[in-house]
Amino acid sequence: MDRKLTLKRKFDFTEDDESTVDVLHETSSLADDITKRVDRINSVSLSSDQDIGAAQNDLCFLSGYAKDEDIVDLMVVCGVVPTMVKVLDMVSNRGELDANTYDVEKDCVSILGHLAVKPENQQLIVDAGALPCLVELLMRPKAPGVSQALFSRLLGRVADAITNLAHENINIKTLVRLEGGIPPLVDLLESNDKKVQRAAAGALRTLAFQNAENKDQVVDLAQQLTMVDSFVIVAYKNIKLQIVECDALPTLVLMLGSEDPAIHYEAVGVIGNLVHSSPEIKKEVLLAEALQPVICLLSSPCLETQREAALLIGQFATTDSDCKIHIAQRGAINPLIKMLKSPDLQLREMSTFALGRLAQDSHNQAGIAYNGGIEPLLNLLATKNASVQHNAAFALYALADNEDNVPLIIKADGLQKLQDGHFSVLPTRECVAKMLKRLEEKMEGRVLKQMLHLMRSGEKVVQKRVALALAHLCSADDRKTIFIDNNGLELLLEHLESSNKKQKREASAALHAMATKGIGASIVDLAPTSPTSQVYLGEQYVNNPLLSDVTFLVEGKIFYAHKVCLVSSIIFRAMFDGGYREKEAKDIEIPNIKWNVFELMMRFIYTGTVEVDLEVAPDLLKAADQYLLDGLKRICESVISKDISVENVSLMYVMSDTYNATTLKYSCILFILEQFDNLSSKPWYCRFIRCIKPDIWNFFWTLLITSKQAD
């Protein structure tokens, strides 16, 4: 996870900044005033107290101007930067230093620090030679006669200026290291002045912050991208290693326990940046006993500290399995779970990151669930923040590895939240898909027994959630046990008739999933078949007078047939064997059937197969039902089923009912379940579902019983 500085350092101005600046509204007047003051400062040698006093007055005004971001660019244009560097050089070479010269340096540093807030000014200030001056100030001992307070304020301003200069600029960070700025900053961590301590930590935090995305800043150092990558990695590694080698860790760990939120915020930030992408430093930090203080900071009243601590816990948790266990044992899980419900988006992001890494250890999976972590993680799947969403999915995927957590996930409506979530990035979608697969794999043995127990004895809402989940997740072999023997089908059908549209959608999707998952018998196989054996004479005897012993009149035309072949139809056999008048008739009239339909029906009887197009299929289905030709009915139903649509499904269903077309009826049921979103808005939908509910029950009962027998 990339670390991001939330805010650039803002200067804290104290009682010594009492000067006020009259606001000059006209840009030209303001530019003239700045230019005059710069010129006056450049004209003095600072060799006398009078020169220093004059410079102090102008520097005081310029320092006030620099606080206004709207004036900063104008100050740069007016030549403030080289003038400030020149003054710092002159004071450094003066020899004798006192309170007045310290004030001059403080103002110069303050002005440069404010100008450096804008990234476009950073390199300009460094090119003017400011960095060696700033580092020299850090390393210079306090002059006799100068108060500790004034000395501390100067050091704090220097550290702040370095922070702004080096912000997200790897070139300048490297120059700070090469100029020797890191050791004195580390030394300042032990300052008795909290503001200095905080400022030094802030500078170290900025220097250690790894922002490899800003590679455009180092293109001048290498021509190839791989060389740029190498430079960035080495540069950050050198900076981090030097901070650690200067023995900063013991002091930083002590700062973690400070009662001052600003102190422990900066300290945890420095440590977090140091360990990022550096396993070696991470181990050293843990050896320095940083773990427990960081865990304590998870409950800090400072929101920013909580964020940093949670992120750092996540980084610690990637070390090894033992470290994950120690983090949980020392009390990190509860505060991290509380953070999941925070209104602060970044805090939720950091806590999901940490919990996701902790959940990779099997010992922690039960603990996170036991402390109530599953439900808030599931709720975060609905957030619009891609990072939080992914972290939550990652954590849940790990938690689902524990069999005891699976029923808890289902009870919390986890399956629906996973299925209904809108996941904006591919890695999250892949993670959710893997979790659904994991839940499916777990749905057997002890887990299945727990689920069945919940479906029988849990609260009604839990029973329905379990039934919905099992419809998606159970194996085909277990469907009869779940939905017939344990009444799961009735729960789903109740859900289908709910007044809540979302619940109807869930039930439709679940029933469709159950019907189409690993079916042992096809829809056609579920329809009843005729036990009558059949004799096929072949294509050449269709409407052939050769050996014909019966003729039919269809639309006034004669159709030649053979009784031995026609007896495959119960109706035709009854005509010839029973006491019907057709038995002795020479020509048997066939009313209400078109010639082409009758010919196709006969072709089926003679050959056992026939090509049927959609145009003739409904009439042929009617004829097949009339003459009890189940095989032909199935062919017609198959053709008609392919034409089912949102507009005609209700008519198709009526057709299936009229002609006892079981296959077509079952196809309509599957279509209705699958197309809930398109059908539910129809005014007839709710009444229609109530009417066909018995048929839906029969369909699933037949499906589950038949497929179980087939197995």
Buried (B, 14 or more C-beta within 10 A) or exposed (E): BEBEBEEBBEBEBEEEBEEEBEEBEEEEEBBEBBBEBBEBBEEBEBEEEEBBEBBBEBBBBBBBBBBBEEBBEBBBEBBBBBBBBBBBBBBBEBEEBBEBBBBBBBBBBBBBBBBBBBBEBBBBBBEBBBBBBBBBBBEBEBBEEBEEEBBBBBBBBBBBBBBBBBBBBBBBBBBBBEBBBBBBBBBBBBBEBBBBBBBBBBBBBBBBBBBBEEBEBBEEBBEEEEEBBEBBEEBBBBBBBBBBEBEBBEBBBBBBEBEBBBBBBBBBBBBBBBBBBBEEBBBBBBEBEBBBBBBBBBBBEBBBBBBBBBBBBBBBBBBBEEBBBBBBEEBBBBBBBBBBBBEBEBBBBBBBBBBBBBBBBEEBBBBBBEBBBBBBBBBBBEBEBBBBBBBBBBBBBBBBBBBBBBBBBBBBBBBBBBBBBEBEEEEBBEBBBEBBEBBBEBBBEEBBEBBBEBBEEBEEEBBBBBBBBBBBBBBBEBBBBBBBEBBBBEBBBBBBEBEEEEBBBBBBBBBBBBBEBEBBBEBBBBBEEBEEEBEBBEEEBBBBEEEBEBBBBBEEEEBBBBBEBBBBBEEBBBBBEEEEEBEEBEEBEBEEBBEBBBBBBBBBBBBBEBEBEEEBBBBBBBBBBBBBBBBBBBBBBBBBBEEBEBEEBBEBBEBBBEBBBBBBBBBBBBBBBBBBEEBBEBEEBEEBBEEBBEBBEBBBBBBBBBBBEEE
